Amino acid sequence: MRILLAAPRGFCAGVNMAIESLDRAIERFGAPIHVYHEIVHNRWVVERFRRRGVVFVDDVDDVPEGATLLFSAHGVAPAVRERAARRALRAIDATCPLVTKVHAEAVRHAAAGYTIVLVGHRGHDEVVGTLGEAPEAIRVVGRPEEVDQLDVPDPGRVVYLTQTTLSIDDARRIIARLAERFPAIVGPKRQDICYATQNRQEAVLELARQADAALVVGSQNSSNSQRLAELCRAGGLTTFLVDGPDDIRLDAFSDGQTVLVTAGASAPEDVVQACVALLRRHFPAEVVERTICEENVRFVLPEPLRS
């Protein structure tokens, strides 16, 4: 077996910042620390923090008054921040700055009277948070055919924004359909889909041509991990999206295969290496790491945790 280990893979700058923020909060304020939703969409990360006394909640009212509440990397709606303030919570915002950028764009365009088409997956934490910035002005679209069903008050004042973890190709198809229906549509000056999502997808597209099968390490509720798996399948590879080595079906692989291994932006590197080690224990596998591009991005911690 030949294992093609894609790079970049795994943690992005936003995930690193969110995880370090929670680490620092535990050190500074002690457990329990409450987190609104999962800190990132990865079972291993969440369970490791649970063992350290972190409590994940889906409702601010479940947090005791005066306690510490950290907002996850996916961001939250303004109403969540307001409820946290009313309960006198020590709120720490670990939202990825690239998600914050989309929130700011939504606020600005809504104030200017535009209808905002948010290209993304309904119900995803990031989309829910962005939608909360201007619910009356935002329409969520997840597929090209949904564009034809849009009802907007002024077709000449429409703008689109995108969820940061989308498939680049899927986003392009939806944006192209939007441009056909609304020729005057305005887009962001800089693409909303984050650099890490793009880099991981481009690495998969480059390496899939050299592989027979693919192993994507990431949780089922991780949007960017799902997109990586979809790209591998679209490239004709037998593809498995796994949380970790326990989910790998060894009978699905065989000697002589070339297996592409990558990981979503919230998957820990030690879990990736555990998956590779499992394959190597059962097959005479050579591991070849292929770097498609370098990443040197780092985001600063939230202000309460910097000193």
Buried (B, 14 or more C-beta within 10 A) or exposed (E): BBBBBBBBBBBBBBBBBBBBBBBBBBEEBEEBBBBBBBBBBBBBBBEEBEEEEBBBEEEBEEBEEEBBBBBBBBBBBEEBBEBBEEBEBBBBBBBBBBBBBBBEBBBBBBEEEBBBBBBBBEEBBBBBBBBBBBEEBBBBBBEBEBBEEBEBEEEEBBBBBBBBBBBBBBBBBBBEBBBEBBEEBBBBEEBBBBBBBBBBBBBBBEBBEEBBBBBBBBBEBBBBBBBBBBBBBBBEBBBBBBBBBEEBEEEEBEEEBBBBBBBBBBBBEEBBBBBBEBBBEEBEBEBEEEEBEEBEBEBEBBEBBEE
